[in-house]
Amino acid sequence: MFNKKPKISERILILGLGGIGYFLAKRLVHEGYAVTVIEKDGQMIRHADGEMDARLIQGNGMSIECWKEADADRMDCLIAVTDNDAVNMLAAMIADRFGIQRKIARVRSREFGSTHAVLSAEDLKIDMVIHPEELTAQEIVRLIKLRAGNDILDIGQGHIQLLATRIRESSPLAFRKLREVSHDFPFRVVAMARGITTIIPGGDHKILPMDQVYIMVSSEDLPRLMELTGVRQQQRHRVMILGGGLVGSRVAELLEDSVEVRLIEKSEKCAEELSYRMKNTEILHGDGSDASVLTAAGLLDMDTLITATGDNETNIMSCLLAKHLMEDGHNGDASGKHGKSIALVDKEDYLVLAATIGADIALNKKILAGNEILKFIRRGELLSVVHLHGFDAEVVELVAAPDSRITRKPLSKLGPSFYGKIIIGGIFRDNEWQIAVGDTHILANERVIVVCMSLHLKDVQQLFLA
């Protein structure tokens, strides 16, 4: 449970500051862990030095002298996330020799680390193998199979759902304050993305058209919410994928036996290779950022567009272009409802922007992989943590410690210090999950669902500590 501060003895050694490493180092330092980083790129070291209070060592992750300088024999956990699979796997074996108890390694190839691989995770001395591309592909498939591309997350053992949806001008929620919405409907808006800003809203916040919102609702009230927001669960599903790289091709592999899949690849050579490899996926050669190519490829007949090229700008702009094409074509639907889009966005700063102007859902490989690692490291500190796609926010399930601040007053009287940072979404009471409201008073040892800005997990911890 999230009822203790990280001990100073919890020391973490990170190899590699690119992507996942930087994200993890910054987050772990903020949460109070003692972090040491080994990185060979001096420019990355200088940038990180002004951003985080971690011990930074410039050097080669395969240099034993660097490991000794980092006091590897005193570390509790290794996170090897360099760009080289071989270095990460070998680092885990070196860490084992130094007596580091927990070893986490990023491995892009699915040929290593699995139970039936020639070299299993046990052989490599790795406690957790992280496959960023595989995680991303699996998450996209989950979204496709769930609600036709609308993000619906199960929390509280499936008794509470979080629905992500974009607010249209015709929505009954548009232009209304959250206080009014919570009074009229049995659900709660717990996060909003507007422009490039994530908002943890209070009762006086007003929902505006084009806001992307996460709404917390009990499972029995989900159908009513889906009807109200215009989210439909479709039977037949057609998917178009832009980009046949590791993520795009893997999504096609996972979907092609149950869903109609059409993949557009810009490289003629790659498209030819994919056509031989894929049994039930239609492979097209073309530029997915071209409106005429998208239209000719049958975009208007598609239910979901996935942009998974290697370029952030292409992914975002293709979603925006497709959105306008779908709206103009009404997707073959007289009601004017159009298909959904999912964008792969590698640059963290673009996530909220992508979810606001173009994509219905924006995914980031670094954040998906980083959060899996964080969950592994925090085992025993909290019950679960889920990142909200396209938002700078997290959902945490935890237990209120006796005499903690959260148990002393009703939610409406906690004071302004947590306004805009934390919102209590639900509590487990009388053997059922309930949506929390202003006059809810959290009791000792009750399980609670909290939504917070990503960098305010420490504040959640302090609120629930004894």
ZILINHU-V749495 format. One record per run of one state. SS is the DSSP state (H for helix, E for strand, C for the rest). FROM is the first residue (numbers start at 1). TO is the last residue. If there is no record, write none. Layout:
# ZILINHU-V749495
ss-><SS,SS>
from-><FROM,FROM>
to-><TO,TO>
This chain:
# ZILINHU-V749495
ss-><C,E,C,H,C,E,C,H,C,E,C,H,C,H,C,E,C,H,C,E,C,E,C,E,C,E,C,H,C,E,C,E,C,E,H,C,E,C,E,C,E,C,E,H,C,E,C,H,C,E,C,H,C,E,C,H,C,H,C,E,C,H,C,E,C,H,C,E,C,H,C,E,C,E,C,E,C,E,C,H,C,H,C,H,C,E,C,E,C,E,H,C>
from-><1,11,16,20,31,34,40,42,50,55,59,64,70,72,75,77,81,85,98,102,107,113,114,120,121,128,131,132,148,152,156,160,167,177,178,185,187,195,197,200,206,207,212,219,230,238,243,246,256,260,266,268,278,281,286,291,297,299,302,304,308,312,333,340,345,348,358,361,364,365,378,379,380,382,383,384,388,393,400,405,408,411,414,416,419,422,430,432,436,447,454,465>
to-><10,15,19,30,33,39,41,49,54,58,63,69,71,74,76,80,84,97,101,106,112,113,119,120,127,130,131,147,151,155,159,166,176,177,184,186,194,196,199,205,206,211,218,229,237,242,245,255,259,265,267,277,280,285,290,296,298,301,303,307,311,332,339,344,347,357,360,363,364,377,378,379,381,382,383,387,392,399,404,407,410,413,415,418,421,429,431,435,446,453,464,466>
